[in-house]
Structure formats: C-alpha cells, structure tokens
Amino acid sequence: MSMTGEWAVPGVTTYGSAADGTAADGLAPDGPATDRLGALAGGSRPCDTAQNDTAQNDTAERDAAPRDSAGRDDVPRDSVPGEAAAPAPPAAAGPASVPVLPAGVRAPGNAAEALGMLQASLSFLACVDAAGLTVAEQAGALRALGRAESMHLAATTTVLAAFDTAGGYELDGQGTARSWLRWQTQITSAAAGWTAAWTRRLAAHPRVAAALAAGQVSPSYARQICAMTDKLPEDSRDQADEILLGAAAGGAGLADLAALVEEMLRLAARPDTDEGDDTFGQRRLRLARHYEGVGKLDADLTPAAAQALQAVLDALGKKTGPEDERT
C-alpha cells in the first residue's frame, strides 16, 4: 500500500521559535539557561566540591567562546546548552550517526567518557537550587530532561541489543540479557522485561528509534505510535511511522494520530472474500413454531456468533433467586 501525499491534521500547527526572537521554551535569548543554573547551584545544597569545580571550569571555557555583537554565544540559538531547537523533521530510518551536542559542550572521546559526563550532569542537576530558577528556566529544564529521557531510552536499547547479540550475559553465568539486567542493575523482573520489550520494539521501528535518539519524540508517544502502526501490513509500517512522527512533531495529539491510522487502515484494507471458507456463507438460524407455541431453534453459526449466543444462554439460564425452581 502506498501512503504518499499530505496528511493534514486539523487544528495542529508546527511549533518553534517565537516571533519576538525568544526560544519556544520561554528562555530569553540573552544567554543559556545553564549560566543561571551554574550560578544558583553553589549555595543551594551540599553538592560534591569536585563537581562544582568542574562546573566552574566549564563556565570559564564557555565565557571564552566566540560571541556575537550582542554578547551572545556565536552559535545558532538551537544549540544552547540544555535546550534543543524546535523538533526537526523525523529522522531517517536507522540509528543516529551524529550525536546531538549543545553549544559549548565538547564531544566525548569515547563511551566511558560520555557515561562519566552523563552522571556528572545529572548529579549537578539533582543538586541545583531548582526553587531559585525562574519559571521559564524551570520549564526549559523540564523540556530538556524530557528530551534526555528519550535519548536515554534509545541509548539503553542500542547497547542492550549489542550486548544480547554478543551473548555478554553468558560471561556472568546468566541465561538471558533480561536476567542479567535484574542482577547487575538491580531492577525488578517487570522492569527488565520492559527494557527488553523496548529493544525488540525499536528494532522493528527504526524510524521511531532514530526519533528517540534525536530527542524528537517522547517514550510514551513513541510506544503509542509503534502500537498504532503495528496494526498495519508489515510493508506499510515504516512509512506510517514516518507520517505519525511528522504529525507528532507538528503538535498532533494521540487522538489526531489515531485518526490518521484509522484512515491508513481503511486504505490498506483488502476486499472481503469468502474463498476457502464456506462456513461464513452457509451460516443460518431458523426458529420453527409448533403446536401451542412450542418452538424449535436450529442454526449453523460462525465461531464468534456461537460464542455470543452461548453467553446469552448462560446468562438467561442462571437462577434468579431462591424462588427460581428451574432445573
């Protein structure tokens, strides 16, 4: 099935930067939110001294970076630390090949360094004086953390898929990657199953995996999109994922996405045929009336109809109370 063309969603508009030059998250364009986060972190909670020193060094490096005539970093607005640009068009199928790096943040040299930077960043944010931030800065931080949650899921499933393929869990005497996760990361069986299920889900939906890696879709929306397009024929799912991701990036809600999928299902539906199934064509029900109103019911039913009739008869056959003497 081909699903080319425009898919308009009534009432949905693309969101991005405001007309007055402020970012879509409400942050002022005069400087990155992390400048204020760094200033407020020092006297808020007893964070680790080494982490504060690292934050100060990073701030000094950022202050030395090129700036434009207005005193702003000489970088695009969509690269401000902690804040990404308005959602871009859905990423192409396949894993993300280029990491998304905010301005002033250098790329890690390897995976171990990246994990260290990740833990340091989250530790810093856990210690920051959030009450001392402006409402706009709090909102911006929540949006950035939401995008980070999407990227975290993409990273986890990518590493877990490689770990499972290599049989790394066997080196620790475990039978599956799921059991290894329960033991080594100290999570419940349900949580391990959730992670394993995501790994399988994203392997079947590479466009959704790429959108998560870019922080363009939330995990909850990603799961709903996968569930919706799984109803379509397999050869149509990838294109359907692309369409729904684009609609979600434009601000479509779950109801809008469901409406799009319903239209896709209608277009993908094959004509009904009775070939090879004579049961449906031979179905019948006949009620014959005899002497003094006695009746006889005779029928040939499909499995679904037979099940429905049985449920009705079971409900009518139950005793209504002690006075019901039927046998």
Disulfide bonds with the S-S distance in Angstrom:
none
